[in-house]
Amino acid sequence: MPEAPTPAATRRGLLIVDHGTRSDAANARLADFADTIARARPDWLVRHAHMELAEPDFDRAVDDLAASGAREIFIQLHFLVGGFHVGESIPKLVDAARRRHPDVEIEISDPLGEDPRLVDIVVERMDACATRDDDG
């Protein structure tokens, strides 16, 4: 009878990936966001990465998750639309990561901007602006 997998063998990882910017403050916001997600999911290993202009980069973050014991990695695309990185560079990086870590399952999300719940957020914010304007 096979042994049940150990927690390390089934550990999940989440990598939140954005474009990156020269603004240290903006890049720090992604790190803070990842920390918030990590607190919400303490059983997951959570990291962040930037495609350009800032560290950590994609490869380093994936390698860190694998080295930390992740056997499943979910790549959350922190992008509003599917441009070059979403359609071309990230899939190539994921293919390379799968070759480097054949024992790790890696999946990619759709860009965050494709989530229909964002419509509700925008409408809610616009309603809040309209209410402030009406009160003023």
N, C-alpha and C positions, 0 to 999 in steps of 0.2 A: 504494500500500500504506500503511495507517495506521501511524503511529508507535506504538511500544510505550509504554504509560503510564510516566510518570516516577514515581519513588518517592513524591514529594509528592502525585501525583494519586491514588495508591492507599493512602495512609497511613491506618492504622486508629486509631481513638480509643476509649477506654473511659471511661465516666463512671459512677462508683459513687455511688449516691444513697441517702441515709438520711433519716430524719425530721428530725434535728437536735434539739438540746437547749440549755438554758441553761448546761450544764456545759461549760466550756472543755476540761477534761480528756477528757470523752467525745467531743467533737467532734474533738479532736486524735487520738484513736484511729482515727477514720476516715481522717484525713489520713495517719497512719502506715501504715494498711492499704493505702491507695492507693499510697504510696511502695514498699511491699513488692511489690505487684503490678507496678509500673513496673519494678522491678529484675528481676522474673521475665520480663517481656515488654519488653525495652528497645527493640524495634522498634515498639511501640505508644505513642501519646500517652495518658497516664493522668491523669485528674482525678477529683476528688470534689466532691459538692455536698450541701447540706442543703435539705430542703423548707421548714423553718421554723426560726426562732430563732437561726440562725447563718449565716455566710457561708463560702464562696461559695454563692450560690443557683443553682438549676438553669439559668436562662437565661444567667447569666454564665459558668458552666462550659461549656455547650454552645457559646456564642459564642467562648470562648477556644479550645476544641478546633478549631472551624472556622477561626478566624484562624491557628491554629498549623499548619494544613495537613491536618487530618483530612478524609477524603472518605467515610469510613464511621465511624459512631459507634454503639457498642453500649452501651446503658443497662443497667447491672447494678442491679437493685432490691435494695438491702440492707435488706429488710424480711422479717419472718417470715410475715406473712399479707397477703392482698389486701384492705386496707381502703380508705378514701377516697382517699388519695394514689395507691395502686396502680391503683385502678379508675377514678378520675375525674380528679384534678388532674394527674397525670403524663401520661396520654394527651393531655390538652388542651395541656400545655406542649410535648409532642413534636410535636403538629400545628402549633403556632405556630413551633417551631424549624424544622420542615421548610419552612414558608413563608418564613422568614428566610433559610434556607440550602438552596435547591432543588437545589444541586449536591452535597449531602451526603446519603448514605443513613443513616437512623437507625432502629435496631431496639431493642426493649425486651425484657428478659428476664422470666421469671416471678420472683416473689419468691423470695429465697434460701431461705425456710422451706419451700418446696414441693419442695426437692431431697430425695429419699428417703435420700441419704447422711447427712442430719442424724440420722436414727434411729440409725445406727451410732455417731455421735459421742456421742449421749446415752447409749446403752447402754454404750459404752466408759468414759465418765466415771462412770456409776453403778457399774460393776464396779470401777473404781479406788477409789471411795468405800467400797464394801463390803470390799475388800481391806484398806484402811487401818483400817476398823472392826474387822475380824477380827484384825489384828495388834496392836491396842491393848488 
